[in-house]
Amino acid sequence: MSKKTYCFASLIFVYSTALGGVQPTAEQRQKAASVTANNLLTTQFAADPSNAEVVDAVRAAAEKGDSAARIALLKIGDSHTTKICFDELRIRDISNWMPASEAIKRSGNPRLILPLIEILNTEESTESERTYSGDEVSRIPPVSIRAAWAIRILIINSGVFTSEVSDWAEHLDIFSITKRSKMRDEMRLWCVQNKPSLEAQHYTDIKPPTQNRSR
């Protein structure tokens, strides 16, 4: 990608906004569905002005709950879609945070790890909140734990980290409620120790966390 194309694509990520009430045509919706289904939505595709209407149609589909469209947009770092998913990840209702979490994880985009760190660092208990609906009891995991789960899967699915880091993430104990605090602390330590490399996108320089490494 040329420097000019890269800068244009970056502007799309930073300044993309919600559609202003203009609904895509049937043809645009069809093209958007085809682009999504065939994994054609790349940074270069989005940077091409001739594709603007199709990209907007993909965003419209994402806003209506199309998970494939959401994932495709998260893969290229669309800022509007990213904000929506991160806002929903913070919501207590499972019908909001669970689809958002799944879309983030399935995107495999390692650039989403950095904004997830803010959520990971939320100061809160690791205990799930119990909610009651009649005789049914639901347990809502804390938002920091949801962020830790998402970061773990992004590490595993992105394909940009070394096998050493992927193996570390794979073996984190995410199922034991009693070990949640340890898992979250370990993930926070990993983020602190590797933040410069995450910011520089030098993913192969990233290492598993160690207590002896300088922060």
Buried (B, 14 or more C-beta within 10 A) or exposed (E): EEEEEEEBBBEBBEEBEEEEEEEBEEEBBEBBBEBBEEEEBBBBBBBBEEBEBBBBBBBBBBBEEBEBBBBBBBBBBBBBBBBBBBEBBBBEEBEBBBBBBBBBBBBBBBBBBBBBBEBBBBEEEBEBEEEEEEEEEEEBBBBBBBBBBBBBBBBBBBEBBBEEBBEBBEEBEBEEEEBBEEBBEBBBBBBEBBBEBBEEEEBEEBBBBEEEEEE
